Amino acid sequence: MMPPIFSQIVSRFSLLVLILLFSITGCSNNKKPVSPAKNSKAVENNAKDNITALRLNSLQSLDSIMPQLATHKAVLVGEIHTNYGDHLNQLAVIKGLHKKWGKIAIGLEMIQQPFQSYLDDYIAGRIDEHAMLRGTEWFDRWRFDFRLYRPIFTYAKQNKIPLVALNVPKELTKRISKVGIKGLNKKERGQLPKTLDKSNPAYVKRLKNVFGGHSHTSSKNFDKFLEAQLAWDEGMAAQAAKFLQTHSGHRMVILAGGGHIINREGIPDRLERRINSKPAVVLNNINENPKPTQGDYLLFSTEAKLPPVGRLGIAMKDSSQGVVIGSLLHHGAASKAGLIKEDIIQRLDNVTIKSTTDVRLWALDKKPGDAITAIIKRKQQSKTFKIVLGKKVPSLKGFHMKNMKAIHGK
């Protein structure tokens, strides 16, 4: 949720609102808090010093700053992965820079480096969207609703814009979080850049705060957690630099989570070190007081939501027998139709189901209220069910999710 002042601003503008971070006035926020009991006047003054002001008549449209953005060799645009508006903002930046640059590429945190060939085949028209999602293992490795990113992928394909897989394999970062960089074998270490720079104390401090707030992290040791994050950020920066260095004339828009670009500590400074050119940092809808050190530009836009999808109301898992229903939501679509736990999904409409990815691809454009046919194997017998897909996303409290790879709500 954005701060109230920005909500009021956004409601008054139909254009994408863009603020230059370096034009925002305000004092340093690094002062130590003072106890009210000791000096209430100091507290009052400190609070006043931390008020940030925004001059409303200086707001700019996205088009007005395109000439400045276009002077950079790389532009990083942050996102909250589940915020559709952020992705539409990213697309607007891509379209604007495409006109300015001509030779443009799009770097993606969402795709891991070993799967680059599927992006190449997709842009070249050799495979379709489903084959690309299957090949890049989107539903297992990224998992966020592809419809959030579809406008970007579609625009890239229509305009033959290279998509560049930036991320390191999740197996590698998971391994580092357990054994650290020193615990990697030669082959594993060879997948990482030679330089993993952790000399920035602000970067280390921020990640320590993240680590402390995420008890579910796979690493119980902060040093290993830090090294995994370094591998992530350095790996993405190195891959972006490699593309820019081997594709003369191209410039790149990089799409990544805001945590990888804010304060220039993650990807930006590491990319600058490699290409000897300072990239622009564009932040999206951050919900904290903006500071000039966080980036170059800040985008706010009106809220955008994807249309609801049709939902089966099941949790499912892959097995040697096929896709098994592990749990059903009470009053969910599948439950209402008579499906039960341990049923094996064989077909959905005219699609043969062999994996949870098959179900995900089949469901990608389904709508609430769609009537579908499911063929289920139950105790060695095939049964046919008519199901009307539901809409609401349920609370997951009490919903068994152990080893489940996908959720379809009521």
C-alpha positions as CSV (number, residue, x, y, z in Angstrom):
1,M,0.0,0.0,0.0
2,M,1.4,3.4,-0.9
3,P,1.6,6.3,1.6
4,P,-1.7,8.4,1.9
5,I,-0.1,11.5,0.3
6,F,0.8,9.5,-2.8
7,S,-2.6,7.9,-3.0
8,Q,-4.1,11.4,-3.1
9,I,-1.7,12.4,-5.8
10,V,-2.3,9.4,-7.9
11,S,-6.1,9.8,-7.7
12,R,-5.7,13.2,-9.4
13,F,-3.7,12.0,-12.4
14,S,-4.6,9.7,-15.2
15,L,-1.0,9.6,-16.5
16,L,1.7,7.5,-15.0
17,V,3.1,9.7,-12.3
18,L,6.8,10.0,-12.2
19,I,8.9,11.7,-9.5
20,L,12.7,12.5,-9.8
21,L,14.1,11.2,-6.5
22,F,16.8,13.7,-6.6
23,S,14.3,16.6,-6.6
24,I,12.7,15.5,-3.4
25,T,13.6,17.6,-0.4
26,G,14.2,16.4,3.1
27,C,16.8,16.0,5.8
28,S,18.9,13.0,6.7
29,N,17.1,10.2,8.4
30,N,20.2,8.8,10.1
31,K,19.8,10.6,13.5
32,K,19.6,8.4,16.6
33,P,16.2,8.4,18.2
34,V,15.9,10.6,21.4
35,S,13.9,9.4,24.4
36,P,10.8,11.6,24.9
37,A,11.3,11.4,28.6
38,K,14.7,13.0,28.3
39,N,14.1,15.6,25.7
40,S,10.6,16.0,24.2
41,K,11.6,19.1,22.2
42,A,14.4,17.2,20.5
43,V,11.8,14.5,19.5
44,E,9.6,17.1,18.1
45,N,12.4,18.7,16.1
46,N,13.6,15.3,14.9
47,A,10.1,14.4,13.7
48,K,9.9,17.7,11.8
49,D,13.3,17.0,10.2
50,N,12.0,13.7,8.8
51,I,9.0,15.1,7.0
52,T,9.4,14.8,3.3
53,A,7.8,17.4,0.9
54,L,6.7,16.9,-2.7
55,R,6.1,19.9,-5.0
56,L,2.9,18.9,-6.8
57,N,3.4,21.3,-9.7
58,S,6.7,19.6,-10.6
59,L,5.3,16.2,-11.2
60,Q,6.3,14.8,-14.6
61,S,4.9,12.3,-17.1
62,L,6.9,9.3,-18.1
63,D,7.4,10.7,-21.6
64,S,9.0,13.8,-20.2
65,I,12.0,11.9,-18.7
66,M,12.5,9.4,-21.6
67,P,15.3,11.6,-23.0
68,Q,17.2,11.3,-19.7
69,L,16.6,7.6,-19.4
70,A,17.7,7.0,-23.0
71,T,21.2,8.4,-22.2
72,H,21.9,5.3,-20.1
73,K,23.2,2.0,-21.4
74,A,21.0,0.1,-18.9
75,V,17.8,1.0,-17.0
76,L,16.7,-1.1,-14.1
77,V,13.0,-1.1,-13.3
78,G,11.9,-2.6,-10.0
79,E,8.7,-4.5,-9.1
80,I,6.7,-6.1,-6.5
81,H,6.3,-9.4,-8.2
82,T,2.5,-9.7,-7.6
83,N,1.7,-6.1,-8.5
84,Y,0.2,-6.0,-12.0
85,G,0.5,-2.2,-12.1
86,D,4.3,-2.5,-11.6
87,H,4.6,-4.7,-14.6
88,L,2.5,-2.3,-16.8
89,N,4.8,0.5,-15.7
90,Q,7.8,-1.7,-16.7
91,L,6.2,-2.2,-20.1
92,A,5.6,1.5,-20.5
93,V,9.3,2.1,-19.8
94,I,10.3,-0.6,-22.3
95,K,8.0,0.9,-25.0
96,G,9.4,4.4,-24.5
97,L,13.0,3.2,-24.6
98,H,12.4,1.0,-27.6
99,K,11.5,4.1,-29.6
100,K,14.6,5.9,-28.3
101,W,17.1,3.1,-28.5
102,G,16.1,0.9,-31.3
103,K,18.4,-1.9,-30.3
104,I,16.9,-2.9,-27.0
105,A,17.0,-6.1,-24.9
106,I,15.0,-7.0,-21.8
107,G,16.9,-8.7,-18.9
108,L,14.7,-10.9,-16.7
109,E,15.2,-11.9,-13.1
110,M,12.3,-14.3,-13.6
111,I,14.2,-16.7,-15.9
112,Q,17.3,-18.6,-14.8
113,Q,20.4,-18.7,-17.1
114,P,20.4,-22.3,-18.2
115,F,17.0,-21.8,-19.9
116,Q,18.1,-19.0,-22.3
117,S,17.6,-21.1,-25.4
118,Y,13.8,-21.3,-24.7
119,L,13.6,-17.5,-24.7
120,D,15.5,-17.3,-27.9
121,D,13.2,-19.9,-29.5
122,Y,10.2,-18.0,-28.3
123,I,11.3,-14.7,-29.7
124,A,12.3,-16.3,-33.0
125,G,8.8,-17.9,-33.3
126,R,10.1,-21.5,-33.1
127,I,8.0,-22.2,-30.0
128,D,4.8,-20.8,-28.6
129,E,4.1,-19.3,-25.2
130,H,3.1,-22.7,-23.6
131,A,6.3,-24.3,-24.8
132,M,8.4,-21.4,-23.5
133,L,6.8,-21.6,-20.1
134,R,7.2,-25.4,-20.0
135,G,10.9,-25.1,-21.2
136,T,11.9,-22.4,-18.7
137,E,10.1,-24.3,-15.9
138,W,8.2,-21.2,-15.0
139,F,5.7,-22.8,-12.7
140,D,8.4,-24.6,-10.6
141,R,11.1,-21.9,-10.6
142,W,9.2,-18.6,-10.6
143,R,5.6,-19.6,-9.8
144,F,4.1,-16.1,-9.9
145,D,1.1,-15.8,-12.2
146,F,2.5,-15.5,-15.8
147,R,-0.4,-13.3,-16.8
148,L,1.3,-10.5,-14.7
149,Y,4.2,-10.6,-17.2
150,R,2.4,-11.6,-20.4
151,P,2.1,-8.1,-21.9
152,I,5.9,-7.7,-21.6
153,F,6.6,-11.1,-23.2
154,T,4.1,-10.5,-25.9
155,Y,5.5,-7.1,-26.8
156,A,9.0,-8.5,-26.9
157,K,7.9,-11.3,-29.2
158,Q,6.0,-9.0,-31.5
159,N,9.0,-6.7,-31.8
160,K,11.7,-9.4,-31.9
161,I,13.3,-7.9,-28.7
162,P,15.8,-10.3,-27.1
163,L,14.8,-11.6,-23.7
164,V,17.8,-12.3,-21.5
165,A,17.7,-14.9,-18.7
166,L,19.7,-13.2,-15.8
167,N,19.1,-15.3,-12.8
168,V,21.5,-18.0,-11.5
169,P,20.0,-21.5,-11.0
170,K,18.0,-21.9,-7.8
171,E,19.8,-25.1,-7.1
172,L,23.0,-23.1,-6.8
173,T,21.7,-20.4,-4.5
174,K,20.1,-23.2,-2.4
175,R,23.4,-25.0,-2.2
176,I,25.2,-21.8,-1.2
177,S,22.7,-21.2,1.6
178,K,23.7,-24.6,3.0
179,V,27.5,-24.9,2.5
180,G,28.6,-21.4,1.5
181,I,30.8,-20.4,-1.4
182,K,33.8,-22.3,0.0
183,G,31.7,-25.5,0.1
184,L,31.0,-25.4,-3.6
185,N,32.8,-27.8,-5.9
186,K,34.7,-26.6,-8.9
187,K,31.8,-27.0,-11.4
188,E,29.4,-25.2,-9.1
189,R,31.8,-22.3,-8.4
190,G,32.3,-22.0,-12.2
191,Q,28.7,-21.0,-12.6
192,L,29.3,-17.8,-10.6
193,P,31.3,-14.6,-11.4
194,K,34.8,-14.5,-10.0
195,T,34.0,-11.4,-8.0
196,L,31.4,-11.5,-5.2
197,D,31.8,-8.1,-3.6
198,K,30.4,-7.8,-0.1
199,S,32.4,-4.7,0.9
200,N,29.3,-2.4,1.1
201,P,28.3,-2.2,4.7
202,A,24.8,-0.8,3.9
203,Y,24.1,-3.8,1.7
204,V,25.2,-6.2,4.4
205,K,23.1,-4.3,7.0
206,R,20.0,-4.4,4.8
207,L,20.3,-8.1,4.2
208,K,20.8,-8.7,7.9
209,N,17.5,-7.1,8.5
210,V,15.9,-9.2,5.8
211,F,17.4,-12.3,7.3
212,G,16.2,-11.5,10.7
213,G,12.6,-11.1,9.5
214,H,12.5,-14.3,7.4
215,S,12.6,-17.3,9.7
216,H,11.5,-19.6,6.8
217,T,14.8,-19.0,5.0
218,S,16.6,-22.3,4.1
219,S,19.8,-20.9,5.6
220,K,20.2,-20.8,9.4
221,N,23.5,-18.9,9.0
222,F,23.6,-15.2,8.0
223,D,27.0,-15.5,6.3
224,K,25.7,-18.2,4.0
225,F,22.5,-16.3,3.4
226,L,24.5,-13.2,2.5
227,E,26.7,-15.3,0.1
228,A,23.6,-16.7,-1.6
229,Q,22.2,-13.2,-2.1
230,L,25.6,-12.0,-3.4
231,A,25.6,-14.9,-5.9
232,W,22.1,-13.8,-7.0
233,D,22.9,-10.1,-7.5
234,E,26.4,-10.6,-8.9
235,G,25.2,-13.3,-11.2
236,M,22.4,-11.2,-12.6
237,A,24.8,-8.2,-13.1
238,A,27.4,-10.3,-14.7
239,Q,24.9,-11.9,-17.2
240,A,23.5,-8.5,-18.1
241,A,27.0,-7.1,-18.6
242,K,28.0,-10.2,-20.8
243,F,25.1,-9.5,-23.1
244,L,25.8,-5.8,-23.4
245,Q,29.5,-6.5,-24.1
246,T,28.8,-9.1,-26.8
247,H,25.9,-7.3,-28.5
248,S,27.3,-4.0,-29.8
249,G,24.8,-1.2,-30.0
250,H,22.2,-2.9,-27.7
251,R,21.0,-1.3,-24.5
252,M,19.0,-3.1,-21.8
253,V,16.0,-2.7,-19.6
254,I,16.4,-5.0,-16.5
255,L,13.3,-6.2,-14.7
256,A,13.9,-7.3,-11.1
257,G,12.4,-7.2,-7.6
258,G,12.8,-3.8,-5.9
259,G,15.1,-5.3,-3.3
260,H,17.7,-6.1,-6.0
261,I,17.9,-2.5,-7.2
262,I,17.1,-0.1,-4.3
263,N,19.9,2.0,-3.0
264,R,21.9,0.8,-6.1
265,E,23.4,-1.9,-3.8
266,G,22.2,-5.1,-5.5
267,I,22.5,-5.3,-9.3
268,P,23.1,-1.6,-10.3
269,D,26.5,-0.9,-8.7
270,R,27.7,-4.4,-9.7
271,L,26.6,-3.8,-13.3
272,E,28.2,-0.4,-13.4
273,R,31.5,-1.9,-12.2
274,R,31.4,-4.3,-15.2
275,I,30.3,-2.0,-18.0
276,N,31.9,1.3,-16.8
277,S,28.6,3.0,-17.3
278,K,26.1,4.1,-14.6
279,P,22.7,2.5,-15.1
280,A,19.5,4.4,-14.2
281,V,17.4,3.0,-11.3
282,V,13.6,3.3,-11.6
283,L,11.6,2.3,-8.5
284,N,8.0,1.2,-8.5
285,N,5.3,2.1,-5.9
286,I,7.5,1.8,-2.9
287,N,5.6,2.0,0.4
288,E,8.2,3.9,2.4
289,N,9.5,7.5,2.5
290,P,11.5,8.0,-0.7
291,K,15.1,9.1,-0.4
292,P,17.4,10.4,-3.2
293,T,19.9,7.6,-2.4
294,Q,17.4,4.9,-3.3
295,G,17.4,5.5,-7.0
296,D,16.9,8.0,-9.8
297,Y,13.2,7.9,-10.5
298,L,10.0,6.7,-8.7
299,L,6.9,5.6,-10.5
300,F,3.4,5.7,-9.1
301,S,0.4,4.7,-11.1
302,T,-3.3,3.9,-10.6
303,E,-4.0,0.4,-9.3
304,A,-4.3,-2.4,-11.9
305,K,-5.7,-5.8,-11.3
306,L,-5.7,-9.0,-13.4
307,P,-9.1,-10.4,-14.1
308,P,-9.9,-13.4,-11.8
309,V,-9.0,-16.9,-13.0
310,G,-11.2,-19.9,-12.9
311,R,-10.2,-22.2,-10.0
312,L,-10.6,-25.9,-9.4
313,G,-10.2,-25.6,-5.6
314,I,-7.5,-28.3,-5.2
315,A,-3.9,-28.7,-4.1
316,M,-2.1,-31.2,-6.3
317,K,1.3,-32.9,-6.5
318,D,3.2,-34.9,-9.1
319,S,3.6,-38.6,-8.5
320,S,4.7,-41.7,-10.4
321,Q,1.1,-42.3,-11.3
322,G,0.4,-38.7,-12.5
323,V,-1.1,-35.6,-10.9
324,V,-2.7,-36.6,-7.6
325,I,-5.2,-34.4,-5.7
326,G,-3.7,-33.9,-2.2
327,S,-6.4,-31.7,-0.7
328,L,-9.7,-30.1,-1.7
329,L,-11.2,-26.9,-0.5
330,H,-14.6,-27.3,1.3
331,H,-17.2,-26.0,-1.2
332,G,-14.6,-25.6,-3.9
333,A,-15.4,-26.3,-7.5
334,A,-13.8,-29.8,-7.6
335,S,-15.3,-30.8,-4.2
336,K,-18.8,-29.7,-5.4
337,A,-18.4,-31.8,-8.5
338,G,-17.6,-35.0,-6.4
339,L,-13.8,-35.2,-6.7
340,I,-12.0,-36.6,-3.7
341,K,-8.5,-36.7,-2.2
342,E,-6.1,-39.2,-4.0
343,D,-8.0,-38.9,-7.3
344,I,-5.6,-38.8,-10.2
345,I,-6.2,-36.2,-12.9
346,Q,-6.0,-37.8,-16.4
347,R,-7.6,-35.2,-18.7
348,L,-9.0,-31.7,-18.4
349,D,-11.2,-30.9,-21.4
350,N,-9.2,-32.2,-24.3
351,V,-5.8,-31.9,-22.6
352,T,-3.9,-35.0,-21.4
353,I,-2.5,-34.3,-17.9
354,K,0.8,-35.8,-17.0
355,S,2.2,-33.2,-14.7
356,T,1.2,-30.2,-12.5
357,T,2.7,-28.0,-15.3
358,D,0.1,-29.4,-17.7
359,V,-2.6,-28.3,-15.3
360,R,-1.1,-24.9,-14.9
361,L,-0.9,-24.3,-18.6
362,W,-4.4,-25.6,-19.1
363,A,-5.7,-23.2,-16.4
364,L,-3.8,-20.1,-17.6
365,D,-6.8,-18.5,-19.3
366,K,-9.7,-20.2,-17.7
367,K,-12.4,-17.9,-16.2
368,P,-14.8,-18.3,-13.2
369,G,-18.0,-19.9,-14.4
370,D,-16.3,-21.9,-17.2
371,A,-17.8,-25.4,-17.4
372,I,-15.1,-28.0,-17.9
373,T,-14.8,-31.8,-18.2
374,A,-12.4,-33.7,-16.0
375,I,-11.5,-37.4,-16.4
376,I,-10.3,-38.8,-13.1
377,K,-8.7,-42.2,-12.2
378,R,-10.0,-43.5,-9.0
379,K,-9.1,-47.0,-7.8
380,Q,-8.1,-48.1,-11.2
381,Q,-11.3,-46.8,-12.8
382,S,-11.8,-43.8,-15.0
383,K,-14.6,-41.4,-14.1
384,T,-15.9,-38.3,-15.8
385,F,-16.9,-35.2,-13.9
386,K,-18.5,-31.9,-15.0
387,I,-17.0,-29.0,-13.1
388,V,-17.9,-25.3,-13.0
389,L,-14.8,-23.3,-12.1
390,G,-14.9,-21.1,-9.1
391,K,-13.5,-17.6,-8.4
392,K,-12.6,-16.7,-4.8
393,V,-9.1,-17.2,-3.5
394,P,-9.6,-18.9,-0.1
395,S,-7.8,-18.5,3.1
396,L,-5.0,-21.1,3.2
397,K,-5.4,-21.7,7.0
398,G,-5.9,-25.3,7.6
399,F,-5.4,-26.2,3.9
400,H,-2.9,-29.0,3.7
401,M,0.0,-27.8,1.5
402,K,2.9,-30.1,2.3
403,N,4.7,-31.0,-0.9
404,M,2.0,-29.3,-3.0
405,K,3.2,-27.6,-6.1
406,A,0.1,-25.7,-7.0
407,I,-3.0,-24.2,-5.5
408,H,-6.3,-23.6,-7.2
409,G,-8.8,-21.8,-4.9
410,K,-12.6,-22.0,-4.8
